[in-house]
């Protein structure tokens, strides 16, 4: 459930490397991985599943194109696999 009173925190060092919006999105990924990340046979690390629409529910103040650009940037940077 979305609540406008929930604050979003991020690591300022990460923000300096990947930028403001990318660091906010990455922080959300880290949160969900720690909360419900799952192992998948044959793949390293923890995984979560969200569609672009699912992410948009968590970031309603961002456009779909902003979400796409953010995910694409993190993928191209080698930070995120999707």
C-alpha positions in Angstrom: 0.0 0.0 0.0 1.3 3.4 -0.9 1.5 6.1 1.7 2.8 9.6 0.9 4.0 9.8 4.5 6.6 7.0 4.0 10.1 8.4 3.5 12.5 7.1 1.0 16.1 6.7 2.2 19.2 6.0 0.1 22.9 5.7 0.5 24.6 9.1 -0.4 27.7 7.2 -1.6 25.6 5.2 -4.1 23.8 8.4 -5.2 27.2 9.9 -6.0 28.0 7.0 -8.3 24.7 6.2 -10.1 22.7 9.4 -9.5 19.7 10.4 -7.5 16.8 8.4 -9.1 18.9 5.4 -9.8 20.0 5.2 -6.2 16.4 5.5 -5.0 15.3 2.7 -7.2 18.4 0.6 -6.3 17.6 1.1 -2.6 14.1 -0.2 -3.2 15.6 -3.3 -4.9 17.9 -3.9 -1.9 14.9 -3.5 0.4 12.9 -6.1 -1.4 15.8 -8.5 -1.8 16.4 -8.4 1.9 12.7 -8.8 2.7 11.6 -11.5 0.2 14.5 -12.3 -2.2 14.5 -15.9 -3.4 17.2 -18.2 -4.7 16.6 -19.7 -8.1 18.3 -22.9 -9.2 21.1 -22.3 -11.5 21.4 -18.6 -10.8 23.5 -16.8 -8.3 22.2 -14.4 -5.6 18.7 -13.5 -4.6 15.9 -12.6 -7.0 12.6 -10.8 -6.9 9.9 -10.5 -9.5 8.1 -7.3 -10.3 6.6 -6.2 -13.6 7.0 -2.6 -14.8 3.5 -1.9 -13.6 4.3 -3.3 -10.2 7.3 -0.9 -10.0 5.1 1.9 -11.1 2.8 1.2 -8.1 5.8 1.7 -5.8 6.9 4.8 -7.7 3.6 6.5 -8.8 5.4 9.9 -9.0 7.7 8.6 -11.8 6.6 8.0 -15.4 6.8 4.6 -17.0 9.5 5.9 -19.3 11.6 7.1 -16.2 11.3 3.6 -14.7 12.4 2.0 -18.0 15.4 4.4 -18.3 16.3 3.8 -14.6 16.2 0.0 -15.0 18.0 0.1 -18.4 20.8 2.3 -16.8 21.3 -0.1 -13.9 21.4 -3.1 -16.3 23.9 -1.4 -18.6 26.0 -0.5 -15.6 26.1 -4.1 -14.6 24.4 -3.4 -11.3 21.1 -5.0 -12.0 20.1 -8.2 -13.9 16.6 -8.4 -15.1 
